């Protein structure tokens, strides 16, 4: 007899209370959402207003639950694609149903569900993710896509008390020796030598200095995206502008600190084959890996090293980071074409992300930051042209599947002809 693990309820369904980081946020915390509407602000800045919907390409940044995200806006800030939203931030409760860590809160109110009491013995013996509870706190988030950092492990810089960590094996680096007292860098794996020094000595230092004295602040990098989160629902135009400029500056600083890792190549240049699995290689479920290998064999494509791909095309516009790359000739396309599977979450946890077709841009005109949506009632798609490469991508969401490659190739080739990447 086989059993299936129960589905984990969304975070919003496991909210057991509220609090605030600042005394002035009591009413916002009690309400559970902001009182301000950012529609006028988005219109005045040429940004797309999405309400509580997800912004395309920001699966690595948004909480992805409409009960937790409000006033989502997205668009170009300078030459970066950025996103901003009001966030009912989920802070975890510990085993004693008190907020984890030793951070300071105001107006804490916790009411665990009755089932918490009934299931107490089982919860302590066989705790699962479904047993985790949270309190909601008013915050504002901002994020920017930074493909130049695609080879980095996840890390965050925070002023929170590190009584707990979301990473399994955190490496903590106090930043006081770098002139940033009160901040700590936490990474899931070792960062490259000299990276922290380059990062904290550059323009990022100004962003961290400006935000570190807030009641709560974090900068996090994960899967080609940098994210800032700060206490309170930011509502004034100057503060909203400053937060968007800060996340843009953080992305630029992160890109500059990663420049020594880049090895730009012509698109037709073949890249090395994937190396052996190691600590820096994301674990891919064998069934998904087998599906990718089957696609490579059936289409006579050659697997390439995803890390070499990230270094060769540092401004690659596809959201997320690649865990599988295939190169070769495909019918009706240039002799060197690539298919790449990008992810915005650990592949071991979920197979959500983008499957992309990449080819030389030819005569296609560069697109705005973040690319251009190609609407379709059944197969939504997005494309971008940057630094001589045309990338077309679709959302991949079915577990253990590489995505609808047939549709991607058919519609991607038609789009490439339409925008001038292919002739004839």
C-alpha positions in Angstrom: 0.0 0.0 0.0 1.4 3.4 -0.9 0.5 6.7 0.7 0.6 10.2 -0.7 2.0 13.1 1.4 -0.8 15.6 2.3 -0.7 18.8 0.4 0.8 21.7 2.4 -1.7 24.5 2.9 -0.6 27.9 1.6 1.1 30.2 4.0 -1.9 32.5 4.2 -4.0 29.7 5.5 -1.5 29.1 8.3 -1.5 32.7 9.6 -2.1 32.5 13.3 -1.8 36.2 14.3 -0.3 39.6 13.5 2.3 42.0 14.7 4.3 45.0 13.5 8.0 45.9 13.3 7.2 49.6 14.0 4.7 51.1 16.5 3.1 53.2 13.8 2.1 50.1 11.8 -0.5 48.9 14.3 -3.6 49.7 12.2 -2.0 48.2 9.1 -1.2 45.0 10.9 -4.7 44.7 12.3 -6.2 45.4 8.8 -4.0 42.8 7.2 -3.5 44.8 4.0 -2.4 48.4 3.1 -4.9 51.2 3.0 -3.2 52.9 0.0 -3.8 52.1 -3.7 -0.7 52.4 -5.9 -2.6 52.6 -9.2 -2.0 56.3 -9.5 1.6 55.9 -8.6 2.2 53.2 -11.2 0.5 55.3 -13.9 2.7 58.3 -13.0 5.9 56.3 -13.4 4.9 54.2 -16.5 4.7 51.0 -14.5 2.3 48.1 -14.9 -0.2 47.8 -12.1 -1.1 44.2 -11.3 -2.9 44.4 -7.9 -2.4 41.0 -6.2 -1.4 39.1 -9.4 2.0 37.7 -9.9 4.5 39.7 -12.0 5.9 37.5 -14.8 9.5 36.6 -14.1 9.3 37.2 -10.4 8.5 33.7 -9.0 11.8 33.9 -7.0 10.8 37.2 -5.3 7.0 37.4 -4.7 5.2 35.5 -1.9 3.0 34.2 -4.8 -0.2 34.2 -2.7 -2.8 37.0 -3.3 -3.6 37.2 0.4 0.0 38.2 1.1 0.9 40.6 -1.8 -0.9 43.8 -2.7 -0.3 46.8 -5.1 2.2 44.8 -7.3 3.7 47.1 -9.9 6.4 46.2 -12.4 8.4 47.9 -15.1 11.6 49.5 -16.2 13.7 51.5 -13.7 16.6 52.8 -15.8 17.8 49.8 -17.7 16.6 47.3 -15.1 13.3 45.4 -14.9 12.0 45.9 -11.4 9.0 45.0 -9.3 7.5 46.5 -6.1 4.7 45.3 -3.8 3.2 45.7 -0.4 3.8 42.5 1.6 2.0 40.9 4.5 5.3 39.4 5.5 5.1 35.9 7.1 7.2 35.5 10.2 7.4 31.9 11.5 6.3 30.8 15.0 8.4 28.5 17.0 7.4 25.2 18.7 6.0 27.3 21.6 3.8 29.3 19.2 5.9 32.4 19.9 7.7 34.3 17.1 11.0 32.6 16.2 14.3 34.4 17.1 14.8 37.4 19.3 13.6 40.2 17.0 11.6 43.1 18.5 7.9 43.3 17.6 5.0 45.5 18.5 1.4 44.6 19.2 1.8 40.8 18.9 -1.4 39.0 18.8 -1.4 35.2 18.3 -4.4 32.9 18.2 -3.4 29.4 17.1 -6.2 27.3 15.5 -8.0 24.8 17.8 -6.6 22.0 15.7 -3.2 23.0 17.0 -4.2 21.9 20.5 -5.9 18.7 19.3 -2.9 17.7 17.3 -0.2 18.7 19.8 1.1 15.2 20.5 1.4 14.3 16.8 2.9 17.6 15.9 5.8 17.2 18.3 6.5 13.6 17.3 6.0 14.0 13.6 6.4 17.6 12.7 5.8 18.5 9.0 5.8 21.7 7.0 2.0 21.8 7.3 2.4 22.3 11.0 4.3 25.6 10.6 2.4 28.7 11.6 3.1 32.4 10.9 2.2 35.9 11.9 1.7 38.7 9.4 3.7 42.0 9.5 3.3 45.0 7.3 6.3 45.3 4.9 7.2 46.5 1.4 9.2 44.4 -1.1 11.1 45.4 -4.2 13.0 43.2 -6.6 15.1 43.4 -9.8 16.3 40.8 -12.3 20.0 40.4 -12.3 21.1 37.6 -14.7 24.7 38.7 -14.3 24.7 36.9 -10.9 23.2 33.6 -12.1 26.2 31.5 -10.9 26.0 32.6 -7.3 24.5 30.6 -4.5 21.6 32.1 -2.5 22.5 34.6 0.1 20.9 37.4 2.2 22.1 40.4 4.1 19.9 41.2 7.1 19.5 43.2 10.3 17.3 40.5 11.8 18.3 38.5 14.8 19.6 35.2 13.5 17.9 32.9 16.0 16.6 31.0 13.0 17.6 30.6 9.3 15.8 29.5 6.2 18.9 27.8 4.8 19.9 24.3 5.9 23.6 25.0 6.4 24.0 28.7 6.8 27.4 30.4 6.7 27.3 33.7 8.6 29.6 36.6 7.9 29.2 39.7 10.1 29.6 42.8 8.0 30.9 45.1 10.8 34.5 44.7 9.5 33.3 46.0 6.2 31.8 49.2 7.8 28.3 47.8 8.0 27.7 47.2 11.7 24.5 45.5 12.6 24.3 43.5 9.3 25.1 39.9 8.7 25.5 38.0 5.4 24.1 34.5 5.4 24.8 32.2 2.4 23.7 28.6 1.6 27.1 27.8 0.2 30.6 29.4 0.1 30.7 32.6 -1.9 33.6 33.1 -4.3 36.8 34.5 -2.8 36.9 38.3 -2.8 33.2 38.6 -3.7 32.0 40.0 -0.3 34.8 42.6 -0.3 33.9 43.7 -3.9 30.2 43.8 -3.0 30.4 45.8 0.2 33.0 48.2 -1.1 30.9 49.2 -4.1 27.6 51.1 -4.6 25.7 48.5 -2.6 27.2 50.0 0.6 25.2 53.2 0.2 22.0 51.1 -0.2 22.8 49.1 2.9 23.7 52.2 5.0 20.4 53.8 4.1 18.2 50.9 5.0 20.1 49.1 7.8 18.6 51.2 10.6 15.0 50.4 9.8 13.2 48.2 12.3 13.5 45.3 9.8 15.4 45.0 6.5 16.8 42.3 4.3 18.5 42.1 0.9 18.3 38.6 -0.6 19.7 37.1 -3.8 18.2 34.0 -5.3 17.9 32.6 -8.8 18.9 35.6 -10.8 16.8 38.0 -8.7 17.8 40.5 -6.0 15.1 41.4 -3.5 14.8 44.0 -0.8 12.2 43.8 2.0 11.7 46.5 4.6 9.3 47.2 7.4 6.0 49.1 6.9 3.8 49.7 3.9 5.7 52.4 2.1 3.1 54.9 0.8 4.7 58.3 -0.1 6.0 58.9 -3.6 9.5 59.8 -2.5 9.8 56.6 -0.5 8.4 54.5 -3.3 10.8 56.1 -5.8 13.7 55.6 -3.4 12.9 51.9 -2.8 12.8 51.2 -6.6 16.1 53.1 -7.1 17.6 51.2 -4.2 16.8 47.8 -5.7 18.0 48.9 -9.1 21.3 50.1 -7.6 21.6 46.8 -5.6 21.2 44.8 -8.9 23.8 47.0 -10.6 26.2 46.6 -7.7 25.7 42.8 -7.7 26.3 42.6 -11.4 29.5 44.6 -11.1 30.8 42.4 -8.3 30.1 39.3 -10.5 32.0 40.7 -13.5 35.2 38.7 -12.8 33.2 35.5 -13.2 31.9 36.3 -16.7 33.4 34.7 -19.8 31.4 36.3 -22.7 31.3 34.1 -25.9 29.9 34.4 -29.4 26.5 32.6 -29.5 27.8 30.0 -32.0 30.7 29.1 -29.7 30.2 25.6 -28.2 30.3 25.4 -24.4 31.7 22.6 -22.3 29.7 19.5 -21.4 28.1 19.3 -17.9 30.6 18.4 -15.3 30.2 15.8 -12.5 27.6 16.6 -9.8 29.0 18.5 -6.9 28.1 21.0 -4.1 27.7 23.8 -6.6 25.4 21.7 -8.8 21.7 21.8 -8.1 20.1 18.4 -7.6 17.7 17.5 -10.4 15.2 14.7 -9.9 16.3 11.7 -12.0 13.0 11.5 -13.8 13.2 15.1 -14.9 16.9 14.6 -15.9 15.8 11.5 -17.9 13.1 13.5 -19.7 15.7 16.2 -20.6 18.1 13.6 -21.8 15.4 12.0 -23.9 14.6 15.3 -25.6 18.3 15.8 -26.3 18.6 12.4 -27.9 15.4 12.7 -30.0 16.4 16.2 -31.3 20.2 15.4 -31.6 21.1 18.1 -29.2 24.3 18.3 -27.1 24.1 19.0 -23.4 26.1 22.0 -22.1 27.3 23.0 -18.7 24.7 25.5 -17.2 27.4 27.3 -15.3 29.4 27.9 -18.5 26.2 29.1 -20.1 25.7 31.6 -17.3 29.2 32.9 -17.7 29.1 33.0 -21.5 25.8 35.0 -21.6 25.8 37.2 -18.5 23.0 39.4 -19.7 20.7 36.5 -20.6 17.2 37.9 -20.3 15.4 34.6 -19.3 14.3 34.8 -15.7 15.9 32.4 -13.2 19.0 30.3 -13.5 19.5 27.4 -15.8 19.9 23.8 -14.7 19.9 22.2 -18.1 21.1 23.5 -21.5 20.9 21.8 -24.9 22.7 23.0 -28.1 22.3 22.0 -31.7 20.6 22.5 -35.0 16.8 22.4 -35.1 14.5 22.4 -38.2 14.0 25.9 -39.6 16.4 27.5 -37.1 20.1 28.6 -37.2 22.8 25.9 -37.0 23.4 26.9 -33.3 20.3 27.1 -31.3 19.8 26.4 -27.6 17.1 25.1 -25.4 17.5 26.0 -21.7 15.5 25.1 -18.6 15.6 27.9 -16.1 14.3 27.7 -12.5 13.2 30.2 -9.9 13.1 27.7 -7.1 15.2 24.7 -6.0 14.4 22.0 -8.6 14.2 19.5 -5.8 11.2 21.4 -4.4 9.2 22.3 -7.5 9.6 22.3 -11.3 8.4 25.9 -11.8 10.3 28.2 -14.1 10.8 29.0 -17.8 11.8 26.8 -20.7 13.5 29.0 -23.3 14.5 28.9 -26.9 17.6 31.0 -27.6 19.1 32.0 -31.0 21.1 34.8 -32.6 19.1 38.0 -32.7 19.9 38.8 -36.3 18.0 42.0 -37.3 15.6 41.9 -34.3 15.5 45.2 -32.4 16.5 45.3 -28.7 13.5 45.1 -26.4 12.8 47.0 -23.1 14.1 45.5 -19.8 12.0 42.5 -18.9 11.1 41.7 -22.5 7.7 41.8 -24.3 4.6 39.6 -23.5 3.1 37.7 -26.3 -0.5 37.1 -25.2 -2.3 33.9 -25.9 -5.4 32.4 -24.2 -3.7 29.0 -24.0 0.1 29.4 -24.5 1.3 32.8 -23.0 4.9 33.5 -24.0 7.5 36.2 -23.6 10.5 37.3 -25.5 13.5 39.6 -25.2 16.4 40.7 -27.3 19.6 41.7 -25.6 23.2 41.8 -26.6 22.7 39.9 -29.8 20.6 37.1 -28.4 16.9 36.5 -28.9 15.3 34.5 -26.1 11.7 33.2 -26.2 10.3 31.5 -23.2 7.2 29.8 -21.8 6.1 28.9 -18.3 7.0 25.4 -17.2 4.8 24.1 -14.4 4.1 20.4 -14.7 6.1 18.2 -12.3 9.0 16.3 -13.9 8.4 17.6 -17.4 10.8 19.9 -19.5 7.9 22.0 -20.8 5.9 22.1 -24.0 8.9 22.1 -26.4 6.8 21.5 -29.5 4.7 24.6 -28.9 7.8 26.6 -27.9 9.7 25.7 -31.1 6.7 26.3 -33.4 5.6 29.6 -32.0 9.2 30.7 -31.2 10.3 30.2 -34.8 7.3 32.2 -36.1 8.1 35.0 -33.6 11.8 35.0 -34.6 10.7 35.6 -38.2 8.2 38.2 -37.3 10.7 40.3 -35.3 13.6 39.9 -37.8 15.8 37.3 -36.1 15.2 34.9 -39.0 14.9 35.7 -42.7 13.3 33.7 -45.5 
